[in-house]
């Protein structure tokens, strides 16, 4: 798991900033994570630090196309 700060949810994409300052955009969030945290509805979580685990999903028809999906997300308290 990596540490990342939730920056935004816009047009179906979730942006997080990692410790090294690099932003990563996620297209999908595991349904259990989404129902628990409601990232797409809760602006109050912007700026919150999380421990995050994600997967890379390669589309069958295009080897260059990758979807990043959040698998686990836990608020750092």
N, C-alpha and C positions, 0 to 999 in steps of 0.2 A: 504494500500500500504506500501511496505517496501523499504528501501534504499539499493541499491546494486551497485557494480562496475562491469562493463563488463570486463571479463578477457580474454575470447577466444572463437573462433568458430573453431571447429575441427571435421571433419568427421560427420557433421550434428548435432553436439551437441553444445549448447551455455552454457558457464560457467560464473556464476556471483558469486561474493563474497559479503556476507551480512555483516552488521555492526558488528556482533558478531564474524567475522572472518571465518565463515563457508562457504564453497563453495557449490553451488547447480548447478546441470546440468539440462538443459531444452532440451527436445527432440523436442518440437514444439513451434512455435511462431504464434500468430494470424496473418492471412494474411495482414490485414491492417497495423499492426505494422511493419511487415517485409517489406512491400512495401514503407512505410514512412521512415524507418531508414536504411534499407538494411544491417542489422547486419552481414549477411552472405557474404557481398561483401566489407565492409568498415572497414579496419583495423584501421582507424583513430579514431574509437569509443572505442577501447580498452583502459581501464583505466578511462573511463567516468563513472560518478555517475548517477544513474537513480532512479526514483521512479518506482517501479515494482509491478504489481499485477499478480498473477498466479493461475492456477487451477490444481487440481489433477484429472487425468482421470484413472479410474480403468478398466482394460480390462475384458470383460465379462467371458472369459474362465479361468482366473487366478486371484484370489483375491490378490495375493502377487505382481502382476505386476502393477506398477503405472507409468504413463507418466505425466511429468510436462510440462505444457503449459503456456507460457507468454501470458497474456490477454491484459495487458496495460503496456506501457513503456514510461516514460517521462524523458527527460534529465533534471538534476538539474543544474540550471545556477547560 
